[in-house]
Each structure stands twice: as C-alpha cells, then as structure tokens.
Amino acid sequence: MHLGDLRPAQGEKKRRKRVGRGMGSGHGKTATRGMKGQKARSSIRPGFEGGQTPLYRRLRKRRGIGKSARNLGIFRRNYAEVNVGRLEDRFDAGAVVTPELLQQHGIVRGSIDGLRVLGQGQLTKSLTIRAHHFSASARAKIEAVGGTAEVI
C-alpha cells in the first residue's frame, strides 16, 4: 500500500453545494436565499445589530492618560512565586537563597522581573532569603525558625 492509494471511506466526502449556477442546478435564481428581505440582498456588514445601537457605540470611549486608557501590558512586571515549602527540600540550613540561585536550581524558569515568596508549606531550616516581596505568613514562618527575609 502506498500513500497515493489511500482514500476516504465510502460516503465520507460530500460535495460542496454550488448555488447560483443556473436554473438547471436546482439552486439558481435566488440561490437558496429565499425571497426579498435584507438577508437576500448583497450583505450585512459585520457588527450590524438590526438598527439597535451597536456595541462599539454603546461602550464608553477611553481617552486621556488614565490607567484604563493605556495598554498596561507593556509595563506589567512578571513576578515568579515560590512557596516556602519548596525551599525546605532544596536548600541546606544557613543557605542564602536568591532569585538567580532559584533559576539555577530550576525552581523558577524563564525571565522574571522579581520574586515573591509565599507562605504555603512548612519551613524547619534557617535560611536567608532575598526576594522582592514576602507575604506576611511567609515572613512569619522564615523568622520563626531563625531565618531572615531580606527585601531586594
């Protein structure tokens, strides 16, 4: 068997309906559009809502220099989030944990603008963690075991 011998199953393929190709085809004259009316004529433009005020006119215009007028996606910062429970199994007591070190260990991947340490999980080792932001529960857990939470 060759690729050229492959065929679809019997009845699988259906021919496209060709409308407006003469009266003998059975789909001539009105070309299955029915009689008169807006939809029988040339076209209705995209977004037309039958005379109702269209959506693009109902919404407010966003002008000026406010936050809603700008595309803030270009200014958005991409923070990596790490829970204290993940640091427990990866690092020994007394280690200094930085965002660069976390990237080397594969805990954080891709390009990041900062690191957030969150408080899920348990921490029993004393670690020095340098990050851009700490949640209140993360800071409490780090300091409870004698570690330090340094804001970069």
C-alpha beads as a LAMMPS data file, in Angstrom:
LAMMPS data file: protein, C-alpha beads

152 atoms
151 bonds

1 atom types
1 bond types

-500.0 500.0 xlo xhi
-500.0 500.0 ylo yhi
-500.0 500.0 zlo zhi

Masses

1 110.0

Atoms # bond

1 1 1 0.000 0.000 0.000
2 1 1 1.211 3.500 -0.868
3 1 1 0.123 6.949 0.280
4 1 1 -1.381 7.560 -3.130
5 1 1 -3.705 4.555 -2.654
6 1 1 -5.368 5.946 0.489
7 1 1 -8.973 7.031 0.009
8 1 1 -11.657 8.303 2.406
9 1 1 -14.338 5.821 3.477
10 1 1 -17.392 5.435 1.251
11 1 1 -19.878 8.278 1.889
12 1 1 -17.357 10.236 3.958
13 1 1 -16.852 13.052 1.468
14 1 1 -19.765 15.268 0.436
15 1 1 -19.616 17.708 -2.457
16 1 1 -19.949 21.418 -1.763
17 1 1 -23.327 22.941 -2.650
18 1 1 -22.781 25.276 -5.619
19 1 1 -25.538 27.867 -5.577
20 1 1 -26.449 30.466 -8.180
21 1 1 -25.250 28.420 -11.158
22 1 1 -28.368 28.358 -13.268
23 1 1 -31.900 27.085 -13.053
24 1 1 -30.964 23.554 -14.121
25 1 1 -28.873 23.044 -10.988
26 1 1 -31.913 23.400 -8.703
27 1 1 -30.179 26.199 -6.794
28 1 1 -30.447 29.011 -9.322
29 1 1 -32.398 32.288 -9.245
30 1 1 -32.491 33.137 -5.501
31 1 1 -29.536 30.836 -4.728
32 1 1 -31.174 29.402 -1.555
33 1 1 -31.572 32.889 -0.028
34 1 1 -35.363 32.939 -0.126
35 1 1 -37.459 35.873 -1.301
36 1 1 -36.601 39.551 -0.786
37 1 1 -35.555 40.855 2.619
38 1 1 -32.252 42.133 3.927
39 1 1 -30.534 38.742 4.017
40 1 1 -31.465 38.055 0.396
41 1 1 -29.609 41.146 -0.753
42 1 1 -25.888 41.746 -1.066
43 1 1 -24.584 41.776 2.515
44 1 1 -24.974 42.886 6.124
45 1 1 -21.846 44.483 7.498
46 1 1 -20.091 42.827 10.440
47 1 1 -21.310 44.140 13.789
48 1 1 -24.717 45.233 12.437
49 1 1 -27.352 44.647 15.134
50 1 1 -30.551 45.296 13.201
51 1 1 -30.692 49.032 13.863
52 1 1 -30.032 48.722 17.599
53 1 1 -27.171 50.936 18.782
54 1 1 -24.153 48.717 18.131
55 1 1 -21.798 47.550 20.842
56 1 1 -18.880 49.699 19.739
57 1 1 -21.080 52.810 20.183
58 1 1 -22.626 51.674 23.493
59 1 1 -19.263 51.349 25.229
60 1 1 -17.510 54.364 26.655
61 1 1 -14.539 55.885 24.877
62 1 1 -11.259 55.502 26.698
63 1 1 -9.359 58.729 26.245
64 1 1 -6.657 60.553 28.131
65 1 1 -3.823 59.347 30.331
66 1 1 -5.745 57.305 32.913
67 1 1 -4.853 53.681 33.622
68 1 1 -7.877 52.410 31.714
69 1 1 -6.825 54.283 28.555
70 1 1 -3.347 52.766 28.309
71 1 1 -2.195 49.313 27.431
72 1 1 -0.554 48.462 30.749
73 1 1 0.615 45.084 29.488
74 1 1 3.915 46.590 28.374
75 1 1 4.536 47.941 31.883
76 1 1 3.355 44.840 33.759
77 1 1 6.003 43.129 35.858
78 1 1 6.357 39.366 35.772
79 1 1 6.925 38.068 39.314
80 1 1 7.825 34.439 39.996
81 1 1 6.050 32.958 43.006
82 1 1 7.682 30.401 45.295
83 1 1 6.239 28.851 48.437
84 1 1 8.451 28.337 51.500
85 1 1 7.637 24.614 51.398
86 1 1 9.579 24.244 48.121
87 1 1 12.660 25.862 49.640
88 1 1 12.615 23.379 52.536
89 1 1 13.670 20.310 50.490
90 1 1 16.087 22.062 48.098
91 1 1 18.430 24.014 50.378
92 1 1 20.534 23.253 53.466
93 1 1 20.328 25.256 56.685
94 1 1 22.171 28.572 56.523
95 1 1 21.939 28.876 52.714
96 1 1 21.407 32.266 51.060
97 1 1 18.527 31.938 48.604
98 1 1 18.388 34.486 45.758
99 1 1 16.292 34.652 42.552
100 1 1 19.381 33.763 40.493
101 1 1 20.035 30.685 42.640
102 1 1 16.417 29.562 42.230
103 1 1 16.777 29.853 38.448
104 1 1 19.957 27.754 38.538
105 1 1 18.147 25.043 40.528
106 1 1 15.216 25.095 38.077
107 1 1 12.639 26.138 40.688
108 1 1 11.976 29.353 38.749
109 1 1 12.006 29.272 34.958
110 1 1 12.042 31.912 32.241
111 1 1 12.758 35.610 32.536
112 1 1 11.369 37.255 35.647
113 1 1 11.229 40.803 36.979
114 1 1 11.099 39.800 40.608
115 1 1 10.452 37.074 43.161
116 1 1 7.541 36.722 45.585
117 1 1 7.828 34.311 48.491
118 1 1 4.504 32.912 49.683
119 1 1 3.737 31.076 52.900
120 1 1 2.337 27.701 51.840
121 1 1 4.110 24.670 53.320
122 1 1 6.363 24.187 56.336
123 1 1 9.875 25.514 56.919
124 1 1 12.190 23.974 59.535
125 1 1 15.624 25.199 58.348
126 1 1 17.113 28.606 58.985
127 1 1 17.508 30.263 55.553
128 1 1 18.440 33.748 54.401
129 1 1 16.014 34.545 51.602
130 1 1 16.463 37.577 49.354
131 1 1 13.359 38.429 47.326
132 1 1 11.363 41.396 46.060
133 1 1 8.261 40.645 48.118
134 1 1 7.237 38.425 51.055
135 1 1 3.726 37.575 52.143
136 1 1 3.029 38.113 55.845
137 1 1 2.727 34.367 56.511
138 1 1 5.972 33.620 54.638
139 1 1 7.876 36.249 56.602
140 1 1 6.472 34.873 59.873
141 1 1 7.491 31.282 59.024
142 1 1 11.012 32.299 57.945
143 1 1 11.641 34.348 61.079
144 1 1 10.086 31.713 63.372
145 1 1 12.864 29.228 62.526
146 1 1 15.633 31.848 62.860
147 1 1 15.965 32.789 59.211
148 1 1 15.935 36.251 57.634
149 1 1 13.708 37.695 54.906
150 1 1 15.590 40.420 53.038
151 1 1 13.745 42.635 50.557
152 1 1 15.852 43.376 47.465

Bonds

1 1 1 2
2 1 2 3
3 1 3 4
4 1 4 5
5 1 5 6
6 1 6 7
7 1 7 8
8 1 8 9
9 1 9 10
10 1 10 11
11 1 11 12
12 1 12 13
13 1 13 14
14 1 14 15
15 1 15 16
16 1 16 17
17 1 17 18
18 1 18 19
19 1 19 20
20 1 20 21
21 1 21 22
22 1 22 23
23 1 23 24
24 1 24 25
25 1 25 26
26 1 26 27
27 1 27 28
28 1 28 29
29 1 29 30
30 1 30 31
31 1 31 32
32 1 32 33
33 1 33 34
34 1 34 35
35 1 35 36
36 1 36 37
37 1 37 38
38 1 38 39
39 1 39 40
40 1 40 41
41 1 41 42
42 1 42 43
43 1 43 44
44 1 44 45
45 1 45 46
46 1 46 47
47 1 47 48
48 1 48 49
49 1 49 50
50 1 50 51
51 1 51 52
52 1 52 53
53 1 53 54
54 1 54 55
55 1 55 56
56 1 56 57
57 1 57 58
58 1 58 59
59 1 59 60
60 1 60 61
61 1 61 62
62 1 62 63
63 1 63 64
64 1 64 65
65 1 65 66
66 1 66 67
67 1 67 68
68 1 68 69
69 1 69 70
70 1 70 71
71 1 71 72
72 1 72 73
73 1 73 74
74 1 74 75
75 1 75 76
76 1 76 77
77 1 77 78
78 1 78 79
79 1 79 80
80 1 80 81
81 1 81 82
82 1 82 83
83 1 83 84
84 1 84 85
85 1 85 86
86 1 86 87
87 1 87 88
88 1 88 89
89 1 89 90
90 1 90 91
91 1 91 92
92 1 92 93
93 1 93 94
94 1 94 95
95 1 95 96
96 1 96 97
97 1 97 98
98 1 98 99
99 1 99 100
100 1 100 101
101 1 101 102
102 1 102 103
103 1 103 104
104 1 104 105
105 1 105 106
106 1 106 107
107 1 107 108
108 1 108 109
109 1 109 110
110 1 110 111
111 1 111 112
112 1 112 113
113 1 113 114
114 1 114 115
115 1 115 116
116 1 116 117
117 1 117 118
118 1 118 119
119 1 119 120
120 1 120 121
121 1 121 122
122 1 122 123
123 1 123 124
124 1 124 125
125 1 125 126
126 1 126 127
127 1 127 128
128 1 128 129
129 1 129 130
130 1 130 131
131 1 131 132
132 1 132 133
133 1 133 134
134 1 134 135
135 1 135 136
136 1 136 137
137 1 137 138
138 1 138 139
139 1 139 140
140 1 140 141
141 1 141 142
142 1 142 143
143 1 143 144
144 1 144 145
145 1 145 146
146 1 146 147
147 1 147 148
148 1 148 149
149 1 149 150
150 1 150 151
151 1 151 152
